[in-house]
Amino acid sequence: MNVTVLADTIEELQQQKQQIIQQQNEAKSQRDAFLNYYNSVKETVEDIEIELQMMDSKIETLIIDINKNESDLEVTNNEIEKTEKEITEQENSIQEKQDVLDDRMKALYKSGSNGYISVILKSEGLGDLISRIEAVNKIAEYDKKIINEMNEQKKVLEEQKAVLDVQKVKIEELKQENMLKKAELDESKSKQQAILAENQGKMKEFDEKVNYYYNLIANLEAKKKEKDRQITTLRNRIYTSGNNPGITSRGDSGSANYSSDALVQYALSFRGVPYKWGGTTPAGFDCSGFVKYVYAHFGIHTTRTTYTQVKEGRAVSRSQLQPGDLVFFGYGSPHHVGIYIGDNSYVHAPQTGDVVKISPLTRRDYMTARRLR
């Protein structure tokens, strides 16, 4: 193949590369739009979850208050029952005492030898008469005093019962008020849960869209790098032949790191593998186990944990990141690691319940990066 043909082929590859870049830009635009939708809905979901937590707290407090109301009602009802019983007993005692007094007065004033006249006639002189009359009057006054005291006690008990009745009404009203508040909160909670479920559905839908475009961008990036590799190969053939026609790259760097590309593509081939704590094989990875397995495939052996991997290779600033670099996350010490794949994204094994996947490099706990090559 002569130089002209090679140059034409390079030109064609450049055009194909530009088409891929255009597709990438369109995909990024779509991804960013869905990512904005996702983040907006996520904020709504978080707000609703916080609101539901607050509702649960209020409902819990109301349940405690209602239980206390019921307990207070039980105590008050017992007190009312006890007081009513005491009032009945007091009424019976008063009636019994009144019956005794009535019988005594009837016996004292009735005619005959046992009556009041008999008491007077049997007197032995004026002094004895006066003494007898005073004695009879004292007995009558004492009986009346006892009855009056018993009536006062009954009155006190009735007042106590009246207070308890008012207290019972207040407790019942408070209980009804608390139950109404709880019912309103339960209704509001039910509505918010429905809204939450709806927004969670949207989140899932947007998340799937975002992941779709992340994967599409990654695949297009792989195609673009393949075009770069092909262009570089053809250029090398031109240079090796000693005939350099002075072809312009039109902004292309003309270089590619095949090993980095191969490493990234190999890492991406494990997308969908489930996270497994302590996992170091395609049956299941944790974050550092995933890194170790991918690098080992290319003859680069790393240590086993995030805490030691962060000390390997050399430090790389965030602005100088290249595909294949390790990116670490944490505050103070790293607790997570992934493999940078370009386009401000990385592939990693996130956490229990998740799978190996691509994520944007936007986490607030980004810590550092290391280059092992």
C-alpha positions in Angstrom: 0.0 0.0 0.0 1.6 3.3 -1.1 1.8 6.5 0.9 -1.1 8.1 -0.9 -3.4 5.2 -0.1 -2.3 5.2 3.5 -2.9 9.0 3.7 -6.4 8.5 2.3 -7.1 5.8 4.7 -5.9 7.9 7.6 -8.2 10.7 6.4 -11.1 8.3 6.3 -10.3 7.1 9.8 -10.1 10.7 11.0 -13.6 11.4 9.6 -14.9 8.2 11.3 -13.3 9.4 14.5 -15.0 12.8 14.2 -18.3 11.1 13.7 -17.7 9.0 16.8 -16.8 12.2 18.8 -20.0 13.8 17.6 -22.0 10.7 18.7 -20.2 10.9 22.0 -21.1 14.6 22.5 -24.7 13.9 21.7 -24.7 11.0 24.1 -23.0 13.1 26.8 -25.7 15.8 26.3 -28.4 13.2 26.7 -26.6 11.7 29.7 -26.2 15.1 31.4 -29.9 15.9 30.8 -31.1 12.6 32.4 -28.5 13.1 35.1 -30.0 16.5 35.9 -33.5 14.9 36.0 -32.2 12.1 38.2 -30.5 14.6 40.6 -33.6 16.7 40.8 -35.9 13.7 41.5 -33.3 12.4 44.0 -33.5 15.7 45.9 -37.3 15.4 46.0 -37.0 11.8 47.2 -34.6 12.8 49.9 -36.9 15.6 51.0 -39.9 13.2 51.1 -37.9 10.6 53.0 -36.9 13.3 55.6 -40.5 14.4 55.8 -41.7 10.8 56.3 -39.1 10.3 59.1 -40.5 13.5 60.8 -44.0 12.2 60.4 -43.1 8.8 61.9 -41.5 10.6 64.8 -44.7 12.7 65.4 -46.9 9.6 65.0 -44.7 7.8 67.5 -45.1 10.7 70.0 -48.9 10.7 69.4 -49.1 7.0 70.0 -47.2 7.4 73.3 -49.6 10.3 74.2 -52.7 8.2 73.3 -51.5 5.3 75.3 -50.9 7.7 78.3 -54.4 9.1 77.7 -55.9 5.6 77.9 -53.8 4.8 81.0 -55.0 8.1 82.6 -58.6 7.3 81.7 -58.3 3.9 83.3 -56.9 5.4 86.5 -59.6 8.1 86.5 -62.4 5.6 85.9 -61.1 3.5 88.7 -61.1 6.6 91.0 -64.6 7.5 89.9 -65.8 3.9 90.6 -64.1 4.0 94.0 -65.6 7.4 94.9 -69.1 6.3 93.7 -68.8 3.2 95.9 -67.7 5.4 98.9 -70.6 7.8 98.2 -73.1 4.8 98.2 -71.6 3.4 101.4 -71.8 6.9 103.0 -75.4 7.3 101.9 -76.2 3.9 103.4 -74.4 4.8 106.7 -76.3 8.1 106.9 -79.6 6.4 106.2 -78.9 3.8 108.9 -77.9 6.5 111.4 -81.0 8.5 110.5 -83.2 5.4 111.0 -81.7 4.8 114.4 -82.3 8.5 115.3 -85.9 8.4 114.0 -86.6 5.2 116.0 -85.1 6.7 119.1 -87.1 10.0 118.8 -90.3 8.0 118.1 -89.7 5.9 121.2 -88.9 9.0 123.3 -91.9 11.0 122.4 -94.5 8.3 122.1 -97.1 8.1 124.9 -96.8 5.6 127.7 -94.5 4.7 130.6 -91.5 4.5 128.3 -92.0 8.0 126.6 -90.7 11.4 127.2 -93.4 12.0 129.9 -92.2 9.0 131.7 -88.7 10.5 131.8 -90.1 13.6 133.4 -92.5 11.9 135.9 -89.7 9.6 137.1 -87.5 12.6 137.9 -86.6 12.8 141.6 -86.8 16.5 142.1 -86.2 19.6 139.9 -82.4 19.0 139.6 -82.9 15.5 138.4 -85.6 16.6 136.0 -83.3 19.2 134.4 -80.5 16.6 134.2 -82.7 14.1 132.5 -84.0 16.7 129.9 -80.4 17.8 129.2 -79.3 14.2 128.7 -82.1 13.5 126.3 -81.3 16.7 124.3 -77.6 15.9 124.3 -78.3 12.5 122.8 -80.5 14.0 120.1 -77.9 16.7 119.3 -75.1 14.2 119.1 -77.0 12.1 116.7 -77.7 15.1 114.5 -74.0 16.1 114.7 -73.0 12.7 113.5 -75.5 12.8 110.6 -74.3 16.3 109.7 -70.6 15.2 109.7 -71.5 12.2 107.6 -73.4 14.5 105.1 -70.3 16.7 104.9 -68.2 13.7 104.1 -70.7 12.7 101.5 -70.5 16.2 100.0 -66.7 16.1 99.9 -66.9 12.7 98.1 -69.5 14.2 95.6 -67.2 17.1 95.0 -64.3 14.8 94.4 -66.4 12.8 91.9 -67.4 16.0 90.1 -63.7 16.9 89.7 -62.9 13.4 88.5 -65.8 13.6 86.0 -64.4 16.9 84.6 -61.0 15.3 84.5 -62.3 12.3 82.6 -64.0 14.5 80.0 -60.8 16.5 79.5 -58.7 13.3 79.1 -61.3 11.9 76.6 -61.2 15.2 74.6 -57.4 15.1 74.6 -57.4 11.5 73.5 -59.8 12.3 70.7 -57.7 15.3 69.7 -54.5 13.1 69.6 -56.3 10.4 67.6 -57.5 12.9 65.1 -54.0 14.3 64.7 -52.6 10.8 64.3 -55.3 10.0 61.7 -54.4 13.2 59.8 -50.7 12.3 59.9 -51.4 8.7 58.8 -53.3 10.1 55.8 -50.6 12.6 55.0 -48.0 9.9 55.4 -49.9 7.6 53.0 -50.1 10.3 50.4 -46.4 11.1 50.7 -45.5 7.4 50.5 -47.4 7.3 47.2 -45.5 10.4 45.9 -42.3 8.8 47.1 -43.0 5.6 45.2 -43.8 7.6 42.1 -40.5 9.5 42.3 -38.5 6.4 43.1 -39.9 5.0 39.9 -38.7 8.0 38.0 -35.3 7.8 39.7 -35.0 4.2 38.5 -36.0 5.2 35.0 -33.6 8.1 34.9 -30.8 6.0 36.4 -31.3 3.4 33.7 -31.1 6.1 31.1 -27.9 7.6 32.7 -26.3 4.2 32.8 -27.3 3.5 29.2 -25.5 6.7 28.1 -22.5 6.0 30.3 -22.1 2.6 28.7 -22.7 4.1 25.2 -20.1 6.8 25.8 -17.7 4.1 27.1 -18.2 2.0 24.0 -17.8 5.0 21.7 -14.6 5.9 23.6 -13.3 2.4 22.9 -14.2 2.8 19.2 -12.5 6.2 19.1 -9.4 4.8 20.7 -9.4 1.9 18.2 -9.5 4.5 15.4 -6.6 6.3 17.1 -4.7 3.0 17.2 -5.4 2.4 13.5 -4.3 5.9 12.6 -1.1 5.6 14.7 -0.3 2.2 13.0 -0.8 3.7 9.6 1.3 6.7 10.4 4.1 4.5 11.7 4.0 2.6 8.4 4.4 5.9 6.6 7.2 7.0 8.9 9.0 3.7 8.7 9.0 3.8 4.9 10.8 7.1 5.1 8.1 8.8 3.1 6.4 11.4 5.3 3.9 13.4 3.2 3.3 15.9 5.9 -0.3 14.8 6.7 -1.9 17.0 9.4 -3.8 15.3 12.2 -6.4 18.1 12.5 -6.2 18.3 16.2 -5.5 14.6 16.9 -2.6 13.9 19.2 -1.6 10.9 17.1 -0.8 8.9 20.1 -2.6 6.2 22.0 -1.8 4.1 25.0 -2.9 0.7 23.9 -2.1 -1.0 27.2 -4.2 1.5 29.1 -7.0 1.0 26.6 -6.8 -2.8 26.9 -6.8 -2.5 30.6 -9.9 -0.3 30.6 -11.7 -2.5 28.2 -10.8 -5.6 30.2 -12.1 -3.9 33.4 -15.3 -2.9 31.6 -15.9 -6.5 30.6 -16.8 -7.3 34.2 -19.7 -4.9 34.4 -22.6 -6.6 36.0 -20.5 -8.8 38.2 -22.1 -8.7 41.7 -20.3 -7.1 44.7 -19.0 -9.6 47.2 -17.2 -8.5 50.4 -13.7 -10.0 50.2 -14.3 -11.1 46.6 -11.3 -11.4 44.2 -12.8 -13.3 41.3 -15.4 -12.8 38.6 -17.8 -14.7 40.9 -17.9 -11.6 43.0 -15.6 -8.6 43.6 -15.1 -6.0 46.3 -13.5 -2.7 45.3 -9.8 -3.6 45.9 -10.3 -7.2 44.8 -11.6 -6.0 41.4 -8.5 -3.7 41.0 -6.1 -6.5 41.9 -7.7 -8.9 39.5 -7.8 -6.5 36.5 -4.1 -5.4 37.0 -2.9 -9.0 37.5 -4.2 -9.9 34.1 -1.6 -7.5 32.6 1.2 -8.8 34.9 0.9 -5.9 37.3 0.6 -7.2 40.8 -0.9 -5.1 43.6 -1.6 -5.6 47.2 -5.0 -6.7 48.4 -6.5 -3.8 50.3 -7.5 -0.2 49.5 -5.3 1.0 52.5 -2.2 -0.5 50.9 -3.0 0.0 47.2 -3.1 3.8 47.9 0.7 3.6 48.6 1.6 1.9 45.4 2.8 3.5 42.1 3.0 7.3 42.0 0.6 10.1 42.9 -1.3 11.7 40.1 -3.2 15.0 40.3 -6.8 15.0 39.4 -6.2 17.2 36.4 -3.6 14.7 35.0 -5.8 11.6 35.3 -5.4 9.0 32.5 -7.4 5.8 31.8 -6.1 3.0 34.0 -5.2 5.2 36.9 -6.5 4.2 40.3 -8.9 6.7 42.0 -9.3 6.6 45.8 -12.1 7.9 48.0 -12.3 8.7 51.7 -11.7 11.2 54.4 -8.4 10.8 56.1 -7.9 7.3 54.9 -9.3 5.6 51.7 -12.3 3.3 52.0 -13.0 2.8 48.3 -11.0 2.5 45.0 -11.9 2.3 41.3 -10.2 2.4 37.9 -10.4 5.7 35.9 -11.6 5.1 32.3 -11.6 8.7 31.0 -14.4 11.2 30.4 -14.4 12.0 34.1 -15.7 8.5 34.8 -14.5 5.3 36.6 -15.4 1.7 36.8 -15.7 0.1 40.3 -17.3 -2.5 42.5 -19.4 -0.2 44.7 -21.0 -1.9 47.7 -23.1 -4.9 48.9 -26.3 -5.3 46.7 -24.7 -3.5 43.7 -22.6 -4.6 40.7 -19.4 -3.6 38.9 -20.4 -0.5 37.0 -19.4 2.9 35.6 -19.9 6.0 37.7 -19.2 9.7 37.2 -16.1 11.0 39.1 -18.2 13.5 41.1 -18.1 12.2 44.6 -17.4 14.7 47.3 -15.0 12.3 49.1 -12.5 12.0 46.2 -9.1 11.6 47.9 -6.3 10.9 45.5 -5.1 9.0 42.4 -2.2 6.6 41.8 -0.5 5.5 38.5 0.9 2.0 38.6 2.6 2.0 35.1 
